[in-house]
Every structure is written in structure tokens, then in C-alpha cells.
Amino acid sequence: MAVENVSVVFKLYCLTVMTLVAATYTVVLRYTRTISSGDLYFSTTAVCITEVIKLVLSLGMLTKETGSLSRLKNALVEHVLYSPKELLKLSVPSVVYGVQNNMAFLALSNLDAAVYQVTYQLKTPCTALCTVLMLNRSLSRLQWFSVFMLCGGVTLVQWRPVEATKVQIEQNPLVGFMAIAVAVICSGFAGVYFEKVLKSSDTSLWVRNIQMYLSGIVVTLMGVFMKDGENVLEKGFFFGYTPWVCFVVLLASVGGLYTSVVVKYTDNIMKGFSAAAAIVISTVASVILFGLQITITFASGALLVCVSIYLYGLPKLDTSKLSQKDAESKQKLITV
């Protein structure tokens, strides 16, 4: 996807917002699951509400794109009411994203925000593998090298789990790591699947989002009553909600949509810097809020992950032009 020509200031704005949203989301979610006083809310309801807000925001964006309510109505009738096959097709990433979002809550209930932020970068090799298998793309040697470097960095981070002195609840780092493993697999598959669906037709991005979020609401609502049904009926859907929990839901809702827009205006190098900056911010916040104790293995692993993300995002060398020049040179030698 080509990056549109926009000002450097706007690109820096996109980079800053994307970084702050990613870092703030993990830190605040961790805070609501471990430090925040009061009754613990049901994470499944938060995931469900996030899908509802995303649907509303996507409807607003589609209204702006179509330009009138009548065109919006026609688009919804054509692509939603009269397109059950498309809804079924988009239900696949809906289910996968629903699992991923619930795994994020489970992971951040058992792992520090900084450890989560570093380990979650395993989505890069997972997405790369799905891209190769599902879209028949190839990776350069440097990208494969960066993938193995990233895995090595995550291994160092998980080798000796860091401790957070201000977190008093019982945690299970193994459960947290397994939750992240499931989340990154879901992220890689769903992201590539959605990209493949988008490129299979000229249907608007916002229409596709609406199709996916409609399925997502049904899927996550089923998850609410399968996991927390009795408690929700007894205590209420919004039990344990505080302003901080509402902030987490807002970040998750806006962050997902904003990322899809940001990709249009930034390149892989900028996204790599954003991921690295989010790791640094999450680490500093974890030290201050949760009493995270930095170890040499954690610092070394985090550094390897940041470097690997940067290397993975470097543009590929265009060998076609080099081959063409070599062919022209050989032709000149032959003619001489």
C-alpha cells in the first residue's frame, strides 16, 4: 500500500497519537485489573461494548463518506441486509478478534504492561507467516533475520519474569504468556484475512468494518453469557465500571479504527518507531505505577525487540532494476 504524500508534521502527529494510544491502553488496562480499587468488572462486557462503539463510529464515517442519509441507507441495505454471504465471510475475523481482545484482558491480569507490550510484538512474525501462506508474499533475508531476532528478544524477556512490587494480587506468568500467544496468533490471522477480503473487492473499508462489527457484537455478546452469564444477570452488565474502565473501552474502540487510518499515511519504519516508543513508555509507566523492577535480561530483550521491529520495517531492495541494469550492461558488452 502506497503511503500518501502528506506533511512531516501530520506524520509526526499520527506517530505520536498511535504511540500514546498503544502505550496508554496497556498501562490503563493493567491498572484496572490489578491496582484499581473497587469491584472487578467483567472483561467480556468491556470487549462487547468496544464492538458497539466501533460500529457506531464506523456508521458515522460511512455517513460522511456517502454524503447523505439516503445513500447511507442504500449502502446498508445493499451490503448488510442483502449480503448474508458477506456477513458470514466477515464473521470469521469477528470471532478471531473477539478471542484476541479477551486474551488481552487475561494476559494483562497476569503480566506487567511492559512485559505484555514487548511480548505482544510476536504479532510481527505471526503476521509475516500468515502473509506468506495466505497472500503468497515473500520476505527478504533481513526480514527473516529480524523475525528470529524478535523471537530471541521475547525469549529473554520471558526467561526470568520481572516483578512488580506494587501489585498484590495473585498472578500466573505462564497463563499470561499463553494468553499472549493465542492473541498474537489471532492478530496475525485476522489481520491478513481482513486484508485479503478488502482487496478481493472495491467495497468501502467502512462498509467492511460495519459488516465485521455487527458479527462481532453477536459473537462477544455470546461470550459474555457463556463466561459471565450468571454473574451479569445477578450484578448487572456494567458491574464494577469506573471512569478508568470506560477510558479503557474508549481507547480500545478509537485505537482500532485510528490504526487503520494511520496506516494510510505512515510507512513501516514509522510504525516500527511507534512500537518501540510504546515499549519505552509502558516500561517507564510500569516502574512508576506498578513498581516494576527492571532486570538485565528484560532490558536486553526489549532492546532486541525494538531493533528487530526497525529492521523488519526497512524497505526491500528493488532487485528488478538492478537486474535490468545488469542485462543492459551485458547487452552493451555483446554489441561491442
C-alpha positions as CSV (number, residue, x, y, z in Angstrom):
1,M,0.0,0.0,0.0
2,A,1.5,3.3,-1.1
3,V,1.8,6.0,1.5
4,E,0.1,9.3,0.5
5,N,2.2,12.4,0.4
6,V,1.4,14.5,3.5
7,S,3.4,16.9,5.6
8,V,6.0,15.7,8.0
9,V,4.1,17.5,10.8
10,F,1.0,15.4,10.1
11,K,3.0,12.2,10.0
12,L,4.6,13.1,13.4
13,Y,1.1,13.7,14.7
14,C,-0.1,10.3,13.5
15,L,3.0,8.7,15.0
16,T,2.5,10.4,18.4
17,V,-1.2,9.5,18.7
18,M,-0.7,5.9,17.6
19,T,2.2,5.5,20.2
20,L,0.3,7.1,23.1
21,V,-2.9,5.1,22.4
22,A,-1.0,1.8,22.3
23,A,1.0,2.5,25.4
24,T,-1.8,4.1,27.4
25,Y,-4.2,1.2,26.6
26,T,-1.9,-1.5,28.0
27,V,-1.0,0.6,31.1
28,V,-4.6,1.6,32.0
29,L,-6.0,-1.8,31.3
30,R,-3.3,-3.3,33.6
31,Y,-4.2,-0.7,36.2
32,T,-7.9,-1.6,36.1
33,R,-7.2,-5.3,36.5
34,T,-4.6,-5.1,39.3
35,I,-4.4,-1.8,41.2
36,S,-7.7,0.0,40.8
37,S,-9.9,-0.2,44.0
38,G,-13.5,-1.4,43.9
39,D,-15.2,-4.4,42.4
40,L,-13.6,-6.0,39.4
41,Y,-15.6,-5.6,36.2
42,F,-16.4,-8.3,33.7
43,S,-13.8,-8.1,30.9
44,T,-16.2,-9.8,28.4
45,T,-18.7,-6.9,28.7
46,A,-15.9,-4.4,28.0
47,V,-15.0,-6.3,24.8
48,C,-18.7,-6.3,23.8
49,I,-19.2,-2.6,24.4
50,T,-16.0,-1.9,22.4
51,E,-17.5,-3.6,19.4
52,V,-20.7,-1.5,19.8
53,I,-18.8,1.8,19.9
54,K,-16.7,0.7,16.8
55,L,-19.9,0.0,14.9
56,V,-21.3,3.5,15.8
57,L,-18.1,5.2,14.8
58,S,-17.9,3.3,11.5
59,L,-21.5,4.3,10.8
60,G,-20.5,7.9,11.3
61,M,-17.6,7.6,9.0
62,L,-19.7,5.8,6.3
63,T,-22.3,8.6,6.6
64,K,-19.5,11.2,5.9
65,E,-18.2,9.1,3.0
66,T,-21.6,8.7,1.3
67,G,-22.6,12.3,1.9
68,S,-26.3,11.8,2.7
69,L,-28.6,9.6,4.8
70,S,-30.3,8.2,1.7
71,R,-27.0,7.0,0.3
72,L,-26.1,5.6,3.7
73,K,-29.4,3.7,3.8
74,N,-28.9,2.3,0.3
75,A,-25.3,1.2,1.2
76,L,-26.5,-0.6,4.4
77,V,-29.4,-2.3,2.6
78,E,-27.2,-3.5,-0.3
79,H,-24.2,-4.6,1.8
80,V,-25.8,-5.7,5.0
81,L,-29.4,-6.8,4.6
82,Y,-29.0,-8.3,1.1
83,S,-25.5,-9.7,1.6
84,P,-25.7,-12.6,4.1
85,K,-22.7,-14.3,2.5
86,E,-20.5,-11.2,3.1
87,L,-21.7,-11.0,6.7
88,L,-20.8,-14.7,7.1
89,K,-17.4,-14.1,5.5
90,L,-16.6,-11.2,7.9
91,S,-17.8,-13.3,10.9
92,V,-14.5,-15.2,10.7
93,P,-12.3,-12.3,11.8
94,S,-15.1,-11.2,14.2
95,V,-14.7,-14.4,16.1
96,V,-10.9,-14.3,16.0
97,Y,-10.7,-10.7,17.1
98,G,-13.2,-11.4,19.9
99,V,-10.9,-14.1,21.2
100,Q,-7.9,-11.8,20.8
101,N,-9.4,-9.0,22.8
102,N,-10.5,-11.3,25.6
103,M,-7.0,-12.8,25.7
104,A,-5.5,-9.3,26.1
105,F,-7.5,-8.8,29.4
106,L,-6.4,-12.2,30.6
107,A,-2.7,-11.5,29.7
108,L,-2.7,-8.1,31.4
109,S,-4.2,-9.6,34.5
110,N,-1.1,-11.9,34.8
111,L,1.7,-9.9,33.2
112,D,3.1,-6.4,33.6
113,A,2.2,-3.9,31.0
114,A,5.8,-3.5,29.8
115,V,6.3,-7.3,29.5
116,Y,3.0,-7.5,27.7
117,Q,4.0,-4.7,25.3
118,V,7.3,-6.5,24.4
119,T,5.9,-10.0,24.1
120,Y,2.9,-8.8,22.0
121,Q,5.4,-7.8,19.3
122,L,5.4,-11.6,18.4
123,K,2.4,-10.5,16.2
124,T,5.1,-9.4,13.7
125,P,6.4,-12.9,12.9
126,C,3.0,-14.3,13.1
127,T,1.6,-11.8,10.7
128,A,4.6,-12.4,8.4
129,L,4.0,-16.1,8.4
130,C,0.2,-15.6,7.6
131,T,1.2,-13.2,4.8
132,V,3.5,-15.7,3.2
133,L,0.9,-18.5,3.5
134,M,-2.3,-16.6,2.7
135,L,-1.2,-13.8,0.4
136,N,1.7,-15.6,-1.3
137,R,4.1,-12.8,-0.4
138,S,7.8,-13.2,0.2
139,L,10.1,-11.9,3.0
140,S,13.6,-10.6,2.5
141,R,16.6,-12.2,4.3
142,L,16.8,-9.2,6.5
143,Q,13.1,-9.6,7.5
144,W,13.6,-13.2,8.3
145,F,16.7,-12.3,10.4
146,S,14.6,-9.6,12.3
147,V,11.9,-12.2,12.9
148,F,14.3,-14.6,14.6
149,M,15.9,-11.6,16.5
150,L,12.5,-10.6,17.8
151,C,11.8,-14.1,19.0
152,G,15.1,-14.1,20.8
153,G,14.3,-10.8,22.5
154,V,10.9,-12.1,23.7
155,T,12.6,-15.2,25.0
156,L,15.0,-13.1,27.1
157,V,12.1,-11.0,28.5
158,Q,10.2,-14.2,29.5
159,W,13.3,-16.0,30.7
160,R,13.1,-14.5,34.2
161,P,9.8,-12.7,34.7
162,V,10.2,-9.3,36.2
163,E,8.4,-8.4,39.4
164,A,6.1,-5.5,40.2
165,T,6.2,-4.7,43.9
166,K,3.0,-2.7,44.0
167,V,0.8,-5.4,42.5
168,Q,-0.5,-7.6,45.4
169,I,-3.0,-9.9,43.5
170,E,-2.0,-13.4,42.6
171,Q,-0.7,-13.7,39.1
172,N,0.4,-16.6,36.8
173,P,3.0,-15.5,34.3
174,L,2.6,-18.8,32.4
175,V,-1.1,-18.1,31.9
176,G,-0.3,-14.6,30.8
177,F,2.2,-15.8,28.2
178,M,-0.2,-18.4,26.9
179,A,-2.9,-15.7,26.6
180,I,-0.5,-13.5,24.6
181,A,0.5,-16.5,22.4
182,V,-3.2,-17.0,21.5
183,A,-3.7,-13.2,21.0
184,V,-0.8,-12.8,18.5
185,I,-1.9,-15.9,16.5
186,C,-5.4,-14.4,16.3
187,S,-4.0,-10.9,15.5
188,G,-1.8,-12.3,12.6
189,F,-4.5,-14.4,11.1
190,A,-7.4,-12.0,11.4
191,G,-5.4,-9.0,10.1
192,V,-4.2,-10.9,7.0
193,Y,-7.7,-12.4,6.4
194,F,-9.3,-9.0,6.6
195,E,-6.7,-7.5,4.2
196,K,-7.5,-10.3,1.8
197,V,-11.2,-9.6,2.0
198,L,-10.6,-5.9,1.5
199,K,-8.5,-6.5,-1.6
200,S,-11.0,-9.0,-3.1
201,S,-13.5,-6.2,-4.0
202,D,-13.8,-2.4,-4.1
203,T,-16.3,-2.3,-1.2
204,S,-15.6,0.6,1.2
205,L,-13.4,0.0,4.2
206,W,-16.2,1.4,6.5
207,V,-18.8,-1.0,5.0
208,R,-16.5,-3.9,5.7
209,N,-15.9,-2.6,9.2
210,I,-19.7,-2.4,9.8
211,Q,-20.2,-6.0,8.5
212,M,-17.4,-7.2,10.8
213,Y,-18.6,-5.3,13.9
214,L,-22.2,-6.5,13.5
215,S,-20.9,-10.1,13.7
216,G,-18.5,-9.0,16.4
217,I,-21.3,-7.8,18.7
218,V,-23.2,-11.1,18.3
219,V,-20.0,-13.1,19.0
220,T,-18.9,-11.1,22.0
221,L,-22.4,-11.0,23.5
222,M,-22.4,-14.8,23.3
223,G,-19.0,-14.7,25.1
224,V,-20.5,-12.6,27.9
225,F,-23.2,-15.1,28.7
226,M,-21.1,-18.1,28.2
227,K,-18.4,-16.9,30.6
228,D,-20.1,-14.5,33.0
229,G,-23.8,-15.1,32.3
230,E,-24.9,-15.8,35.8
231,N,-22.9,-13.0,37.4
232,V,-24.0,-10.5,34.8
233,L,-27.7,-11.4,35.4
234,E,-27.2,-11.1,39.1
235,K,-24.9,-8.0,39.3
236,G,-25.6,-6.2,36.1
237,F,-23.9,-5.7,32.7
238,F,-21.9,-2.6,33.9
239,F,-20.9,-4.0,37.3
240,G,-17.6,-2.7,38.5
241,Y,-17.3,0.0,35.9
242,T,-15.3,3.1,36.8
243,P,-14.1,6.1,34.8
244,W,-10.9,4.2,34.2
245,V,-12.7,1.2,32.8
246,C,-14.7,3.5,30.5
247,F,-11.4,5.0,29.4
248,V,-10.0,1.6,28.5
249,V,-13.1,0.9,26.4
250,L,-12.8,4.2,24.6
251,L,-9.1,3.6,23.9
252,A,-9.8,0.1,22.5
253,S,-12.6,1.5,20.3
254,V,-10.9,4.5,18.9
255,G,-7.5,2.9,18.8
256,G,-8.6,0.1,16.5
257,L,-10.2,2.5,14.0
258,Y,-7.5,5.0,14.2
259,T,-4.8,2.5,13.4
260,S,-6.5,1.6,10.1
261,V,-6.5,5.3,9.1
262,V,-2.9,5.9,10.3
263,V,-1.6,3.0,8.1
264,K,-2.7,5.1,5.1
265,Y,-0.3,7.9,5.9
266,T,2.7,6.3,7.5
267,D,5.3,3.7,6.5
268,N,6.7,0.6,8.2
269,I,9.6,2.5,9.6
270,M,7.4,5.0,11.4
271,K,5.2,2.1,12.7
272,G,8.3,0.4,14.0
273,F,9.4,3.5,15.8
274,S,5.9,3.8,17.2
275,A,6.0,0.2,18.6
276,A,9.5,0.8,20.1
277,A,8.3,4.1,21.7
278,A,5.2,2.4,23.1
279,I,7.5,-0.2,24.8
280,V,9.6,2.5,26.4
281,I,6.6,4.5,27.6
282,S,5.0,1.3,29.0
283,T,8.2,0.4,30.8
284,V,8.6,3.9,32.4
285,A,4.9,3.9,33.4
286,S,5.2,0.4,34.9
287,V,8.2,1.4,37.0
288,I,6.2,4.4,38.4
289,L,2.8,2.9,38.8
290,F,3.4,-0.8,39.5
291,G,6.9,-0.8,41.0
292,L,8.4,-2.8,38.1
293,Q,11.9,-4.0,38.7
294,I,14.0,-3.8,35.5
295,T,16.4,-6.7,35.0
296,I,19.3,-7.0,32.6
297,T,17.6,-9.8,30.7
298,F,14.4,-7.7,30.3
299,A,16.3,-4.6,29.2
300,S,18.4,-6.7,26.7
301,G,15.3,-8.5,25.4
302,A,13.4,-5.2,25.0
303,L,16.3,-3.7,23.1
304,L,16.5,-6.6,20.7
305,V,12.7,-6.4,20.1
306,C,13.0,-2.7,19.3
307,V,15.9,-3.2,16.9
308,S,14.2,-6.1,15.2
309,I,11.0,-4.1,14.6
310,Y,13.0,-1.4,13.0
311,L,14.9,-3.8,10.7
312,Y,11.7,-5.6,9.7
313,G,10.2,-2.3,8.6
314,L,13.1,-1.3,6.4
315,P,12.1,-1.1,2.7
316,K,13.1,-4.1,0.5
317,L,15.8,-3.6,-2.0
318,D,14.3,-3.4,-5.5
319,T,16.4,-6.0,-7.3
320,S,14.4,-5.8,-10.6
321,K,16.0,-2.5,-11.5
322,L,19.5,-3.9,-10.7
323,S,18.8,-7.0,-12.8
324,Q,17.6,-4.7,-15.7
325,K,20.8,-2.7,-15.5
326,D,23.0,-5.8,-15.4
327,A,21.1,-7.1,-18.5
328,E,21.7,-3.7,-20.3
329,S,25.4,-3.8,-19.4
330,K,25.8,-7.3,-20.8
331,Q,24.0,-6.3,-24.0
332,K,26.4,-3.4,-24.5
333,L,29.3,-5.7,-24.0
334,I,27.9,-8.1,-26.6
335,T,27.4,-5.4,-29.1
336,V,30.9,-4.1,-28.6
